[in-house]
Amino acid sequence: MVYENTNCGLGTNRNLLEVITEEPHIPDIEKCGAGKGEECCIFITVSGKGFMCERFSELRDSLIFKTMNAKRDPIEPYPECMKF
């Protein structure tokens, strides 16, 4: 579980949580910083399905610890994380 204004997962008692409908995370290549080097969000990826936001996917931890040009690890909630 990742909370607002943090960039790391924290232990959560899932029995205390209420399931709500999650807004789909749809990246905007310009607003996410694609092509802006270090300013690019580390969670934007591209596949056969097009651009994807992997911020809350199984790839999250791998992308955080991977060496790449992108360096921005946003703490803002979606969609405020898209700063451009």
PyMOL commands that set and color helices and strands:
alter all, ss='L'
color gray80, all
select helices_A, chain A and resi 14-16+37-39+60-64
alter helices_A, ss='H'
color red, helices_A
select strands_A, chain A and resi 44-47+50-53
alter strands_A, ss='S'
color yellow, strands_A
deselect
rebuild
show_as cartoon
